[in-house]
């Protein structure tokens, strides 16, 4: 499986946002209390276990446990908070995002290539 960095602090997030100038950053916002998010997380893990793009840095945010981080992401990117939510960031800007049932191993493979 590819490496996934869990973002636990706003400082962790700000560092990853800055690093998106060097390498695309993918953020998966996951609610540990939501069955839809659990299904999307399963799709994310299938993608990560099969063929993650090594040119992308992968991050995970547990939105309930790390609400300030989740809020900071939404604010910095001018995106409405959703959970689950998949966000690809390049040069500090959203290159692609989707949420809920649209997060599939196929959509991840297609958009993170």
VMD Tcl script that builds the backbone (N, CA, C; Angstrom):
set m [mol new atoms 339]
animate dup $m
set s [atomselect $m all]
$s set {name element resname resid chain x y z} {
  {N N UNK 1 A 0.840 -1.179 0.000}
  {CA C UNK 1 A 0.000 0.000 0.000}
  {C C UNK 1 A 0.886 1.244 0.000}
  {N N UNK 2 A 0.430 2.263 -0.681}
  {CA C UNK 2 A 1.147 3.523 -0.677}
  {C C UNK 2 A 1.120 4.147 0.705}
  {N N UNK 3 A 1.963 5.113 0.929}
  {CA C UNK 3 A 2.016 5.781 2.227}
  {C C UNK 3 A 0.915 6.822 2.335}
  {N N UNK 4 A 0.204 6.806 3.440}
  {CA C UNK 4 A -0.834 7.781 3.726}
  {C C UNK 4 A -0.445 8.499 5.010}
  {N N UNK 5 A -0.421 9.823 4.959}
  {CA C UNK 5 A -0.076 10.643 6.112}
  {C C UNK 5 A -1.375 11.151 6.726}
  {N N UNK 6 A -1.563 10.904 7.999}
  {CA C UNK 6 A -2.745 11.428 8.672}
  {C C UNK 6 A -2.470 12.854 9.123}
  {N N UNK 7 A -3.383 13.761 8.770}
  {CA C UNK 7 A -3.254 15.159 9.160}
  {C C UNK 7 A -4.009 15.359 10.471}
  {N N UNK 8 A -3.270 15.623 11.541}
  {CA C UNK 8 A -3.864 15.763 12.870}
  {C C UNK 8 A -3.930 17.194 13.369}
  {N N UNK 9 A -3.126 18.063 12.759}
  {CA C UNK 9 A -3.097 19.458 13.210}
  {C C UNK 9 A -3.225 20.391 12.011}
  {N N UNK 10 A -3.624 21.615 12.283}
  {CA C UNK 10 A -3.717 22.620 11.224}
  {C C UNK 10 A -2.325 22.851 10.627}
  {N N UNK 11 A -1.299 22.766 11.458}
  {CA C UNK 11 A 0.076 22.939 10.966}
  {C C UNK 11 A 0.452 21.825 9.991}
  {N N UNK 12 A 0.024 20.584 10.283}
  {CA C UNK 12 A 0.253 19.471 9.337}
  {C C UNK 12 A -0.365 19.816 7.987}
  {N N UNK 13 A -1.612 20.285 8.019}
  {CA C UNK 13 A -2.322 20.634 6.790}
  {C C UNK 13 A -1.619 21.765 6.047}
  {N N UNK 14 A -1.235 22.811 6.742}
  {CA C UNK 14 A -0.585 23.946 6.087}
  {C C UNK 14 A 0.722 23.528 5.418}
  {N N UNK 15 A 1.445 22.631 6.043}
  {CA C UNK 15 A 2.682 22.109 5.460}
  {C C UNK 15 A 2.396 21.355 4.160}
  {N N UNK 16 A 1.364 20.513 4.171}
  {CA C UNK 16 A 1.011 19.758 2.959}
  {C C UNK 16 A 0.519 20.691 1.861}
  {N N UNK 17 A -0.244 21.700 2.222}
  {CA C UNK 17 A -0.710 22.658 1.223}
  {C C UNK 17 A 0.484 23.340 0.559}
  {N N UNK 18 A 1.465 23.746 1.354}
  {CA C UNK 18 A 2.676 24.361 0.788}
  {C C UNK 18 A 3.422 23.375 -0.116}
  {N N UNK 19 A 3.486 22.116 0.296}
  {CA C UNK 19 A 4.241 21.124 -0.484}
  {C C UNK 19 A 3.560 20.769 -1.801}
  {N N UNK 20 A 2.295 21.168 -1.969}
  {CA C UNK 20 A 1.602 20.862 -3.228}
  {C C UNK 20 A 2.186 21.626 -4.409}
  {N N UNK 21 A 3.084 22.561 -4.136}
  {CA C UNK 21 A 3.802 23.245 -5.219}
  {C C UNK 21 A 4.866 22.341 -5.817}
  {N N UNK 22 A 5.347 21.374 -5.020}
  {CA C UNK 22 A 6.377 20.449 -5.476}
  {C C UNK 22 A 5.803 19.127 -5.979}
  {N N UNK 23 A 4.725 18.692 -5.352}
  {CA C UNK 23 A 4.140 17.381 -5.657}
  {C C UNK 23 A 2.643 17.458 -5.365}
  {N N UNK 24 A 1.789 16.927 -6.256}
  {CA C UNK 24 A 0.352 16.954 -5.970}
  {C C UNK 24 A 0.046 16.268 -4.642}
  {N N UNK 25 A -0.925 16.818 -3.928}
  {CA C UNK 25 A -1.350 16.292 -2.633}
  {C C UNK 25 A -2.822 15.883 -2.744}
  {N N UNK 26 A -3.110 14.658 -2.335}
  {CA C UNK 26 A -4.485 14.162 -2.313}
  {C C UNK 26 A -4.930 14.052 -0.859}
  {N N UNK 27 A -6.085 14.652 -0.555}
  {CA C UNK 27 A -6.630 14.604 0.797}
  {C C UNK 27 A -7.946 13.838 0.765}
  {N N UNK 28 A -8.038 12.835 1.624}
  {CA C UNK 28 A -9.297 12.106 1.806}
  {C C UNK 28 A -9.849 12.488 3.165}
  {N N UNK 29 A -11.014 13.138 3.174}
  {CA C UNK 29 A -11.689 13.521 4.415}
  {C C UNK 29 A -12.699 12.424 4.742}
  {N N UNK 30 A -12.528 11.821 5.897}
  {CA C UNK 30 A -13.291 10.624 6.268}
  {C C UNK 30 A -13.974 10.798 7.609}
  {N N UNK 31 A -15.263 10.452 7.655}
  {CA C UNK 31 A -15.989 10.430 8.920}
  {C C UNK 31 A -16.051 8.998 9.423}
  {N N UNK 32 A -15.551 8.787 10.616}
  {CA C UNK 32 A -15.560 7.446 11.204}
  {C C UNK 32 A -16.948 7.065 11.717}
  {N N UNK 33 A -17.911 7.960 11.587}
  {CA C UNK 33 A -19.281 7.695 12.069}
  {C C UNK 33 A -20.296 7.521 10.947}
  {N N UNK 34 A -19.874 7.545 9.709}
  {CA C UNK 34 A -20.801 7.578 8.585}
  {C C UNK 34 A -20.632 6.350 7.686}
  {N N UNK 35 A -21.701 5.603 7.421}
  {CA C UNK 35 A -21.583 4.419 6.561}
  {C C UNK 35 A -21.214 4.757 5.110}
  {N N UNK 36 A -21.654 5.895 4.606}
  {CA C UNK 36 A -21.274 6.304 3.251}
  {C C UNK 36 A -19.763 6.550 3.210}
  {N N UNK 37 A -19.250 7.195 4.240}
  {CA C UNK 37 A -17.820 7.453 4.313}
  {C C UNK 37 A -17.043 6.144 4.446}
  {N N UNK 38 A -17.591 5.193 5.184}
  {CA C UNK 38 A -16.927 3.885 5.318}
  {C C UNK 38 A -16.813 3.203 3.958}
  {N N UNK 39 A -17.857 3.280 3.150}
  {CA C UNK 39 A -17.802 2.690 1.804}
  {C C UNK 39 A -16.773 3.398 0.933}
  {N N UNK 40 A -16.739 4.733 0.993}
  {CA C UNK 40 A -15.759 5.497 0.212}
  {C C UNK 40 A -14.340 5.188 0.685}
  {N N UNK 41 A -14.165 5.051 1.986}
  {CA C UNK 41 A -12.851 4.711 2.546}
  {C C UNK 41 A -12.402 3.337 2.030}
  {N N UNK 42 A -13.323 2.389 1.957}
  {CA C UNK 42 A -12.997 1.071 1.400}
  {C C UNK 42 A -12.516 1.202 -0.048}
  {N N UNK 43 A -13.188 2.036 -0.826}
  {CA C UNK 43 A -12.779 2.262 -2.220}
  {C C UNK 43 A -11.383 2.894 -2.271}
  {N N UNK 44 A -11.128 3.838 -1.392}
  {CA C UNK 44 A -9.820 4.493 -1.294}
  {C C UNK 44 A -8.736 3.466 -0.956}
  {N N UNK 45 A -9.009 2.586 -0.014}
  {CA C UNK 45 A -8.031 1.576 0.380}
  {C C UNK 45 A -7.785 0.564 -0.739}
  {N N UNK 46 A -8.811 0.207 -1.496}
  {CA C UNK 46 A -8.614 -0.677 -2.657}
  {C C UNK 46 A -7.670 0.001 -3.643}
  {N N UNK 47 A -7.931 1.272 -3.935}
  {CA C UNK 47 A -7.055 2.028 -4.828}
  {C C UNK 47 A -5.621 2.061 -4.284}
  {N N UNK 48 A -5.475 2.376 -3.017}
  {CA C UNK 48 A -4.143 2.492 -2.423}
  {C C UNK 48 A -3.405 1.154 -2.402}
  {N N UNK 49 A -4.112 0.056 -2.242}
  {CA C UNK 49 A -3.487 -1.262 -2.201}
  {C C UNK 49 A -3.135 -1.801 -3.578}
  {N N UNK 50 A -3.781 -1.280 -4.607}
  {CA C UNK 50 A -3.544 -1.817 -5.951}
  {C C UNK 50 A -2.511 -1.039 -6.736}
  {N N UNK 51 A -2.761 0.224 -6.953}
  {CA C UNK 51 A -1.848 0.963 -7.824}
  {C C UNK 51 A -1.919 2.469 -7.602}
  {N N UNK 52 A -1.536 2.943 -6.430}
  {CA C UNK 52 A -1.528 4.392 -6.216}
  {C C UNK 52 A -0.457 5.053 -7.085}
  {N N UNK 53 A -0.744 6.249 -7.518}
  {CA C UNK 53 A 0.219 7.005 -8.303}
  {C C UNK 53 A 1.351 7.451 -7.373}
  {N N UNK 54 A 2.583 7.006 -7.618}
  {CA C UNK 54 A 3.696 7.373 -6.738}
  {C C UNK 54 A 4.064 8.854 -6.825}
  {N N UNK 55 A 3.514 9.561 -7.806}
  {CA C UNK 55 A 3.803 10.992 -7.966}
  {C C UNK 55 A 2.891 11.866 -7.115}
  {N N UNK 56 A 1.996 11.236 -6.355}
  {CA C UNK 56 A 1.037 11.967 -5.520}
  {C C UNK 56 A 1.315 11.660 -4.051}
  {N N UNK 57 A 1.187 12.672 -3.208}
  {CA C UNK 57 A 1.295 12.468 -1.764}
  {C C UNK 57 A -0.119 12.307 -1.207}
  {N N UNK 58 A -0.339 11.265 -0.421}
  {CA C UNK 58 A -1.675 10.918 0.068}
  {C C UNK 58 A -1.834 11.268 1.536}
  {N N UNK 59 A -2.966 11.930 1.851}
  {CA C UNK 59 A -3.251 12.356 3.218}
  {C C UNK 59 A -4.660 11.944 3.610}
  {N N UNK 60 A -4.847 11.750 4.904}
  {CA C UNK 60 A -6.129 11.362 5.468}
  {C C UNK 60 A -6.473 12.290 6.620}
  {N N UNK 61 A -7.737 12.721 6.664}
  {CA C UNK 61 A -8.232 13.521 7.775}
  {C C UNK 61 A -9.473 12.838 8.326}
  {N N UNK 62 A -9.463 12.539 9.614}
  {CA C UNK 62 A -10.671 12.060 10.292}
  {C C UNK 62 A -11.437 13.308 10.726}
  {N N UNK 63 A -12.554 13.573 10.047}
  {CA C UNK 63 A -13.224 14.867 10.222}
  {C C UNK 63 A -13.831 15.072 11.604}
  {N N UNK 64 A -14.270 14.027 12.264}
  {CA C UNK 64 A -14.859 14.183 13.598}
  {C C UNK 64 A -13.746 14.439 14.619}
  {N N UNK 65 A -12.717 13.633 14.564}
  {CA C UNK 65 A -11.622 13.721 15.530}
  {C C UNK 65 A -10.718 14.933 15.289}
  {N N UNK 66 A -10.640 15.382 14.049}
  {CA C UNK 66 A -9.755 16.502 13.689}
  {C C UNK 66 A -10.548 17.605 12.997}
  {N N UNK 67 A -11.616 18.031 13.638}
  {CA C UNK 67 A -12.505 19.054 13.050}
  {C C UNK 67 A -11.771 20.333 12.676}
  {N N UNK 68 A -10.855 20.869 13.493}
  {CA C UNK 68 A -10.150 22.089 13.086}
  {C C UNK 68 A -9.375 21.912 11.773}
  {N N UNK 69 A -8.795 20.747 11.566}
  {CA C UNK 69 A -8.055 20.480 10.324}
  {C C UNK 69 A -9.029 20.460 9.149}
  {N N UNK 70 A -10.134 19.746 9.315}
  {CA C UNK 70 A -11.143 19.676 8.261}
  {C C UNK 70 A -11.661 21.067 7.899}
  {N N UNK 71 A -11.935 21.871 8.909}
  {CA C UNK 71 A -12.421 23.238 8.667}
  {C C UNK 71 A -11.362 24.091 7.964}
  {N N UNK 72 A -10.110 23.937 8.362}
  {CA C UNK 72 A -9.025 24.711 7.745}
  {C C UNK 72 A -8.868 24.358 6.271}
  {N N UNK 73 A -9.043 23.089 5.935}
  {CA C UNK 73 A -8.964 22.660 4.537}
  {C C UNK 73 A -10.074 23.311 3.728}
  {N N UNK 74 A -11.292 23.231 4.237}
  {CA C UNK 74 A -12.432 23.833 3.536}
  {C C UNK 74 A -12.223 25.328 3.330}
  {N N UNK 75 A -11.757 25.988 4.367}
  {CA C UNK 75 A -11.547 27.432 4.286}
  {C C UNK 75 A -10.430 27.788 3.304}
  {N N UNK 76 A -9.302 27.112 3.408}
  {CA C UNK 76 A -8.148 27.434 2.551}
  {C C UNK 76 A -8.442 27.189 1.074}
  {N N UNK 77 A -9.257 26.180 0.800}
  {CA C UNK 77 A -9.524 25.809 -0.593}
  {C C UNK 77 A -10.851 26.357 -1.108}
  {N N UNK 78 A -11.576 27.078 -0.258}
  {CA C UNK 78 A -12.903 27.602 -0.611}
  {C C UNK 78 A -13.830 26.496 -1.104}
  {N N UNK 79 A -13.809 25.375 -0.387}
  {CA C UNK 79 A -14.658 24.231 -0.702}
  {C C UNK 79 A -15.644 24.015 0.436}
  {N N UNK 80 A -16.878 23.732 0.086}
  {CA C UNK 80 A -17.859 23.351 1.100}
  {C C UNK 80 A -17.407 22.044 1.732}
  {N N UNK 81 A -17.490 21.954 3.051}
  {CA C UNK 81 A -17.133 20.714 3.734}
  {C C UNK 81 A -18.116 19.618 3.361}
  {N N UNK 82 A -17.593 18.479 3.000}
  {CA C UNK 82 A -18.395 17.289 2.783}
  {C C UNK 82 A -17.623 16.117 3.364}
  {N N UNK 83 A -18.346 15.068 3.657}
  {CA C UNK 83 A -17.706 13.882 4.194}
  {C C UNK 83 A -18.524 12.663 3.782}
  {N N UNK 84 A -17.885 11.768 3.080}
  {CA C UNK 84 A -16.480 11.746 2.676}
  {C C UNK 84 A -16.219 12.738 1.543}
  {N N UNK 85 A -14.980 13.125 1.416}
  {CA C UNK 85 A -14.586 14.069 0.377}
  {C C UNK 85 A -13.180 13.735 -0.101}
  {N N UNK 86 A -12.997 13.792 -1.416}
  {CA C UNK 86 A -11.705 13.531 -2.043}
  {C C UNK 86 A -11.251 14.811 -2.737}
  {N N UNK 87 A -10.027 15.249 -2.439}
  {CA C UNK 87 A -9.529 16.518 -2.971}
  {C C UNK 87 A -8.094 16.337 -3.463}
  {N N UNK 88 A -7.857 16.689 -4.724}
  {CA C UNK 88 A -6.508 16.699 -5.285}
  {C C UNK 88 A -6.062 18.154 -5.385}
  {N N UNK 89 A -4.899 18.443 -4.828}
  {CA C UNK 89 A -4.389 19.815 -4.771}
  {C C UNK 89 A -3.066 19.889 -5.516}
  {N N UNK 90 A -2.982 20.867 -6.416}
  {CA C UNK 90 A -1.736 21.137 -7.135}
  {C C UNK 90 A -1.462 22.630 -7.033}
  {N N UNK 91 A -0.249 22.975 -6.685}
  {CA C UNK 91 A 0.146 24.380 -6.562}
  {C C UNK 91 A -0.805 25.176 -5.673}
  {N N UNK 92 A -1.256 24.551 -4.589}
  {CA C UNK 92 A -2.100 25.243 -3.627}
  {C C UNK 92 A -3.548 25.426 -4.033}
  {N N UNK 93 A -3.940 24.833 -5.167}
  {CA C UNK 93 A -5.305 24.994 -5.665}
  {C C UNK 93 A -5.950 23.632 -5.919}
  {N N UNK 94 A -7.265 23.601 -5.862}
  {CA C UNK 94 A -8.002 22.366 -6.114}
  {C C UNK 94 A -7.917 22.021 -7.602}
  {N N UNK 95 A -7.380 20.846 -7.899}
  {CA C UNK 95 A -7.303 20.363 -9.274}
  {C C UNK 95 A -8.492 19.452 -9.589}
  {N N UNK 96 A -9.005 18.783 -8.546}
  {CA C UNK 96 A -10.162 17.882 -8.693}
  {C C UNK 96 A -10.711 17.610 -7.313}
  {N N UNK 97 A -12.026 17.465 -7.234}
  {CA C UNK 97 A -12.624 17.023 -5.973}
  {C C UNK 97 A -13.964 16.365 -6.255}
  {N N UNK 98 A -14.353 15.507 -5.343}
  {CA C UNK 98 A -15.650 14.845 -5.407}
  {C C UNK 98 A -16.005 14.388 -4.000}
  {N N UNK 99 A -17.203 13.838 -3.865}
  {CA C UNK 99 A -17.623 13.401 -2.542}
  {C C UNK 99 A -18.618 12.254 -2.630}
  {N N UNK 100 A -18.909 11.709 -1.483}
  {CA C UNK 100 A -19.913 10.670 -1.266}
  {C C UNK 100 A -19.742 9.485 -2.205}
  {N N UNK 101 A -20.819 9.060 -2.837}
  {CA C UNK 101 A -20.809 7.831 -3.652}
  {C C UNK 101 A -19.954 7.961 -4.910}
  {N N UNK 102 A -19.549 9.187 -5.258}
  {CA C UNK 102 A -18.708 9.361 -6.454}
  {C C UNK 102 A -17.238 9.015 -6.181}
  {N N UNK 103 A -16.914 8.725 -4.926}
  {CA C UNK 103 A -15.557 8.292 -4.592}
  {C C UNK 103 A -15.492 6.784 -4.797}
  {N N UNK 104 A -14.904 6.392 -5.907}
  {CA C UNK 104 A -14.745 4.970 -6.242}
  {C C UNK 104 A -13.298 4.717 -6.616}
  {N N UNK 105 A -12.904 3.457 -6.583}
  {CA C UNK 105 A -11.528 3.143 -6.987}
  {C C UNK 105 A -11.289 3.591 -8.423}
  {N N UNK 106 A -12.319 3.506 -9.267}
  {CA C UNK 106 A -12.185 3.927 -10.668}
  {C C UNK 106 A -12.013 5.440 -10.779}
  {N N UNK 107 A -12.819 6.213 -10.026}
  {CA C UNK 107 A -12.695 7.673 -10.114}
  {C C UNK 107 A -11.347 8.130 -9.569}
  {N N UNK 108 A -10.858 7.461 -8.537}
  {CA C UNK 108 A -9.545 7.806 -7.989}
  {C C UNK 108 A -8.446 7.481 -8.993}
  {N N UNK 109 A -8.505 6.306 -9.587}
  {CA C UNK 109 A -7.490 5.919 -10.563}
  {C C UNK 109 A -7.474 6.899 -11.733}
  {N N UNK 110 A -8.639 7.264 -12.221}
  {CA C UNK 110 A -8.744 8.169 -13.366}
  {C C UNK 110 A -8.226 9.566 -13.047}
  {N N UNK 111 A -8.571 10.090 -11.899}
  {CA C UNK 111 A -8.238 11.478 -11.594}
  {C C UNK 111 A -6.906 11.679 -10.891}
  {N N UNK 112 A -6.310 10.613 -10.391}
  {CA C UNK 112 A -5.012 10.734 -9.723}
  {C C UNK 112 A -3.873 10.194 -10.576}
  {N N UNK 113 A -4.142 9.928 -11.838}
  {CA C UNK 113 A -3.081 9.393 -12.707}
  {C C UNK 113 A -2.093 10.464 -13.135}
}
mol reanalyze $m
mol bondsrecalc $m
mol representation Tube
mol addrep $m
